[in-house]
Structure formats: C-alpha cells, structure tokens
C-alpha cells in the first residue's frame, strides 16, 4: 500500500477524526496517546470506537495506542470490535520485545493487525533493526521530537541533531523490506519549509511523512509522488534493460547500471502505488 502521508487526528475529537478520514491522506491515525490528556483517555476510546464503527474512508485507518504497560490493553479492548482499524501504531517502540508484547495482546483479541512502530527514543534508534525485523512490524516511523527530548538535543530547522538517527531508521527499514515514514514538520503554516523537508526525506529514502494538519497532506503527497518526467525516464530505463543483455547500457546519454535500474523500478513502483500507472 502507499503511505506517502500519515495524518494524525486526536482521539477525543470525533469531528476531526471524521474530517481526516474523509480527506486525501493515505493513512489516517486516530490518536489515543499524545493528543489525549490522561483524564480524557476513556472518553477518547469511546470516541474512536464510535468513529471506527461509522466512518467509511478511502484512507487506511490506524489507531495509535498507548505503550504496552501503560494503557495499551484498555485501548485495544475498546477499539478491536467488529469495525476495528486497519492497523495499530505502537509509540515508544524500544525493542523487538515491545512488538512481541503487542502481538500477544492482539492475539488475545484473535487478530494479527499490522503494527506501525514509532521509533522515538535513543534505545529505539539503536534497536531499530530488530524492531523492523519483528513479524508484525509493517512500517517504521521516525519521531524526531521525542528523540531530541530523550537525548537532550536542541531542535534546529535543518534537523542536523537527529540526522544520524533519521538515516539509521531508514537503513533498518530498508534491510527489513518495510516502509519507513519520516517525522512531523511542526510548523503546519510553513508549507514551503514542509516541502523542502519532505523532499529531503525522500532523498534520504523515506516512503512518506507524518502530518499534524490536513493542509500538510497535499504537499507531502506531491513530494512523494513521481513526476511525469521521472516516470518517463524510469520507463525508458526499464525498457532498455529488458531489451539488452549488457550489464551497462546508455539511456539519454547516461550510463545505466544495476543501482540505476533499481532506482527506476522503485520510481515505477511508487507510481503504481499512487495510481499513476
């Protein structure tokens, strides 16, 4: 599935959840964790369950539960009804043990929903490979804000203080063959800055980016959707590769070898996922 944009909506606000589910985000996350005050958790569970039962959406619907050992058990009991989500998001994923603990809770409800694992701590970054390799993990998400707080870093506009972690999460997800989603861009009114950050994330190898406001979705989707020019180039490369036995060949005056063939195939795969082919 395509996961260019992952939009969060607070679990205690039914109107915003319904609005998000009716928009253009590839994935909509009903949030029971950070977006909900501790005193409002039970009311939020009821709201999420009510919206899940009533909403019809073209988006993939995910619920971010609270960490295992906090209130994940109560969250799952509330949302895993006949009209449950398409996936669950586990925040503060620190090791494969956390994923396995969630797997056990899901089995108690006779379900094996895919898990989107949010890596947002120093421990999680160091253990990103084992988290990605866990059976239920379907995507890694990188959370720069919590990570910066965890390691005592000061956030900067270019994110240089979390660049190592950002790249490590990409490598872990790629090695496991799963999707990887970049951190939020907190200034939702700065769409130019969002576009620059999203294009950089795509260059790093990310498949999508988290969003905290519906206005961010179009910019993110566009940045992760191949252009017509990119698609045309990729088609020429793949066609030439199919028509030759040579290990290296030329397309548009450029020497093409195995890494560029893989890049072209990735462009065409993304185009298919976005409905362009």
C-alpha positions as CSV (number, residue, x, y, z in Angstrom):
1,X,0.0,0.0,0.0
2,X,1.0,3.6,-0.4
3,X,1.9,5.5,2.7
4,X,3.0,8.9,1.5
5,X,1.0,10.9,4.0
6,X,0.2,9.8,7.6
7,X,-2.2,12.3,9.2
8,X,-2.9,12.3,12.9
9,X,-6.3,13.2,14.4
10,X,-6.9,13.5,18.2
11,X,-8.9,10.5,19.5
12,X,-11.1,12.7,21.7
13,X,-12.4,14.8,18.8
14,X,-14.9,12.8,16.7
15,X,-15.4,15.7,14.3
16,X,-11.7,16.0,13.5
17,X,-11.4,12.2,13.1
18,X,-14.3,12.1,10.6
19,X,-12.8,15.1,8.7
20,X,-9.4,13.5,8.5
21,X,-10.9,10.2,7.3
22,X,-12.7,12.0,4.5
23,X,-9.6,13.7,3.2
24,X,-6.7,12.8,0.9
25,X,-4.2,11.3,3.4
26,X,-3.1,7.8,2.6
27,X,-3.1,6.9,6.2
28,X,-5.2,8.5,9.0
29,X,-4.2,7.9,12.6
30,X,-6.8,8.2,15.4
31,X,-4.5,9.1,18.3
32,X,-5.1,7.8,21.8
33,X,-1.6,8.7,23.0
34,X,0.0,12.2,23.0
35,X,-3.0,14.0,21.6
36,X,-5.2,13.0,24.5
37,X,-4.8,14.2,28.1
38,X,-4.7,11.4,30.7
39,X,-8.0,12.3,32.2
40,X,-9.7,12.1,28.8
41,X,-8.4,8.6,27.7
42,X,-11.6,6.7,28.4
43,X,-13.7,9.2,26.6
44,X,-11.3,9.2,23.7
45,X,-11.5,5.4,23.4
46,X,-15.3,5.6,23.2
47,X,-15.0,8.3,20.5
48,X,-12.5,6.3,18.4
49,X,-14.7,3.2,18.6
50,X,-17.7,5.2,17.6
51,X,-16.0,6.8,14.6
52,X,-14.5,3.4,13.6
53,X,-18.0,1.9,13.6
54,X,-19.5,4.7,11.4
55,X,-16.8,6.0,9.1
56,X,-16.3,5.0,5.5
57,X,-13.0,6.1,4.2
58,X,-10.6,5.5,1.2
59,X,-7.7,6.1,3.6
60,X,-6.0,3.3,5.6
61,X,-7.2,3.8,9.2
62,X,-4.7,3.3,12.0
63,X,-5.1,3.8,15.8
64,X,-2.1,5.0,17.8
65,X,-2.5,3.2,21.1
66,X,-0.6,3.9,24.3
67,X,2.6,2.0,25.1
68,X,2.4,-1.6,26.3
69,X,2.5,-1.5,30.1
70,X,0.7,1.9,30.1
71,X,-2.8,1.5,28.8
72,X,-2.5,-0.4,25.6
73,X,-4.6,-3.2,27.0
74,X,-7.6,-0.9,27.6
75,X,-7.1,0.8,24.2
76,X,-7.2,-2.5,22.4
77,X,-10.2,-3.7,24.3
78,X,-12.1,-0.6,23.2
79,X,-11.1,-0.4,19.5
80,X,-10.9,-4.1,18.5
81,X,-14.6,-4.5,17.7
82,X,-16.2,-5.7,14.5
83,X,-15.3,-2.4,13.0
84,X,-11.7,-2.2,14.1
85,X,-8.8,-0.3,12.4
86,X,-6.7,-1.5,9.6
87,X,-3.5,-1.3,11.7
88,X,-2.3,-0.2,15.1
89,X,0.6,2.2,15.8
90,X,2.9,1.5,18.8
91,X,4.6,4.6,20.2
92,X,7.9,4.5,22.1
93,X,9.0,1.2,20.4
94,X,12.3,0.4,22.1
95,X,12.9,-3.2,21.1
96,X,11.5,-6.3,19.4
97,X,10.2,-7.3,22.9
98,X,7.7,-4.3,22.7
99,X,6.4,-5.5,19.3
100,X,6.1,-9.1,20.6
101,X,4.2,-7.9,23.7
102,X,1.8,-6.1,21.4
103,X,1.5,-9.2,19.3
104,X,0.4,-11.2,22.3
105,X,-2.2,-8.6,23.2
106,X,-3.6,-8.7,19.6
107,X,-3.7,-12.5,19.7
108,X,-5.9,-12.3,22.8
109,X,-8.4,-10.5,20.6
110,X,-8.0,-13.1,17.8
111,X,-6.4,-10.6,15.4
112,X,-3.0,-10.1,13.8
113,X,-3.2,-6.5,12.7
114,X,0.0,-5.0,11.2
115,X,2.0,-2.8,13.5
116,X,3.4,0.6,12.7
117,X,6.3,1.0,15.1
118,X,7.2,4.6,16.1
119,X,10.9,4.9,16.9
120,X,11.4,8.0,19.0
121,X,14.0,7.2,21.7
122,X,17.7,6.6,21.9
123,X,17.0,2.9,22.7
124,X,14.6,2.6,19.8
125,X,17.0,4.1,17.3
126,X,19.8,1.7,18.5
127,X,17.4,-1.2,18.2
128,X,15.7,-0.1,15.0
129,X,16.9,-3.1,13.0
130,X,15.3,-5.7,15.4
131,X,12.1,-3.7,15.7
132,X,11.8,-3.6,11.9
133,X,12.5,-7.3,11.7
134,X,9.7,-8.3,14.1
135,X,7.0,-10.4,12.4
136,X,4.2,-7.9,12.9
137,X,6.1,-4.7,12.1
138,X,4.8,-3.3,8.8
139,X,6.5,0.1,8.9
140,X,8.9,2.1,10.9
141,X,8.1,5.7,11.8
142,X,10.8,8.2,13.0
143,X,9.8,10.6,15.8
144,X,12.4,13.4,16.0
145,X,10.6,15.5,18.6
146,X,10.6,12.8,21.4
147,X,14.0,11.6,20.4
148,X,15.5,15.1,20.8
149,X,14.0,15.4,24.2
150,X,15.3,11.9,25.1
151,X,18.9,12.7,24.2
152,X,18.8,16.3,25.4
153,X,19.3,17.8,21.9
154,X,18.1,21.2,20.8
155,X,15.9,21.1,17.7
156,X,17.2,23.0,14.7
157,X,15.4,24.0,11.5
158,X,17.6,21.6,9.4
159,X,17.5,18.8,11.9
160,X,21.2,18.1,11.9
161,X,21.0,17.0,15.6
162,X,18.8,14.0,14.6
163,X,20.3,13.2,11.1
164,X,22.2,10.1,12.2
165,X,19.1,8.7,13.8
166,X,16.9,9.6,10.8
167,X,19.3,7.7,8.5
168,X,19.7,4.8,10.8
169,X,15.9,4.2,10.8
170,X,15.8,4.3,7.0
171,X,18.6,1.7,6.8
172,X,16.8,-0.6,9.3
173,X,13.5,-0.4,7.5
174,X,15.2,-1.0,4.1
175,X,17.0,-4.0,5.4
176,X,13.7,-5.5,6.6
177,X,11.9,-4.6,3.4
178,X,9.2,-2.5,5.0
179,X,8.0,1.1,4.7
180,X,9.6,4.0,6.6
181,X,7.9,7.2,7.5
182,X,9.6,10.5,8.4
183,X,9.0,12.7,11.4
184,X,6.4,15.5,11.6
185,X,7.1,19.1,10.4
186,X,5.7,21.0,13.4
187,X,5.1,24.4,11.8
188,X,2.0,23.5,9.8
189,X,1.6,27.0,8.5
190,X,5.0,26.9,6.7
191,X,4.2,24.9,3.6
192,X,7.4,25.9,1.8
193,X,9.5,24.7,4.7
194,X,7.4,21.5,4.8
195,X,8.1,20.9,1.1
196,X,11.8,21.3,1.5
197,X,11.9,19.0,4.5
198,X,9.7,16.4,2.7
199,X,11.8,16.4,-0.4
200,X,14.9,15.9,1.7
201,X,13.2,13.0,3.5
202,X,12.5,11.4,0.1
203,X,16.2,11.9,-0.9
204,X,17.2,10.0,2.3
205,X,15.0,7.1,1.3
206,X,11.8,7.7,3.2
207,X,8.5,6.5,1.8
208,X,6.3,9.1,3.4
209,X,5.9,11.7,6.2
210,X,3.7,12.2,9.2
211,X,1.4,15.2,9.2
212,X,-0.3,17.1,12.0
213,X,-2.7,19.2,9.9
214,X,-4.8,18.5,6.8
215,X,-3.1,21.4,4.9
216,X,0.2,19.4,5.0
217,X,-1.2,16.4,3.2
218,X,-1.2,17.7,-0.4
219,X,2.4,18.9,-0.1
220,X,3.6,15.6,1.3
221,X,1.7,13.5,-1.3
222,X,3.1,15.6,-4.1
223,X,6.7,15.3,-2.8
224,X,6.4,11.5,-2.7
225,X,4.7,11.1,-6.0
226,X,6.9,10.7,-9.0
227,X,6.7,13.4,-11.6
228,X,5.7,12.6,-15.2
229,X,9.4,13.2,-16.2
230,X,10.6,10.8,-13.6
231,X,8.2,8.1,-14.8
232,X,9.1,8.6,-18.4
233,X,12.8,8.2,-17.6
234,X,12.2,5.1,-15.5
235,X,10.1,3.5,-18.3
236,X,12.9,4.2,-20.8
237,X,15.5,2.6,-18.4
238,X,13.4,-0.5,-17.7
239,X,12.5,-0.9,-21.4
240,X,16.2,-0.7,-22.3
241,X,17.2,-3.1,-19.6
242,X,14.6,-5.6,-20.9
243,X,16.0,-5.3,-24.5
244,X,19.7,-5.8,-23.7
245,X,21.9,-8.4,-22.2
246,X,24.6,-5.9,-21.4
247,X,25.4,-5.1,-17.8
248,X,25.8,-1.4,-18.5
249,X,23.9,0.5,-21.2
250,X,23.1,4.1,-22.2
251,X,19.8,6.0,-21.8
252,X,19.5,9.7,-22.6
253,X,23.3,10.0,-22.7
254,X,23.6,8.5,-19.2
255,X,25.3,5.2,-18.4
256,X,22.9,2.9,-16.6
257,X,24.0,0.1,-14.3
258,X,22.3,-2.0,-11.6
259,X,21.7,0.7,-9.0
260,X,20.0,3.0,-11.5
261,X,17.9,0.1,-12.8
262,X,16.8,-0.5,-9.2
263,X,16.1,3.3,-8.8
264,X,13.9,3.2,-12.0
265,X,12.0,0.2,-10.8
266,X,11.4,2.0,-7.5
267,X,10.0,5.0,-9.3
268,X,7.6,2.9,-11.3
269,X,6.5,1.0,-8.1
270,X,5.7,4.3,-6.4
271,X,3.8,5.5,-9.5
272,X,1.7,2.3,-9.4
273,X,1.0,2.7,-5.7
274,X,-0.1,6.3,-6.3
275,X,-2.4,5.2,-9.1
276,X,-0.3,6.9,-11.9
277,X,0.1,3.7,-13.9
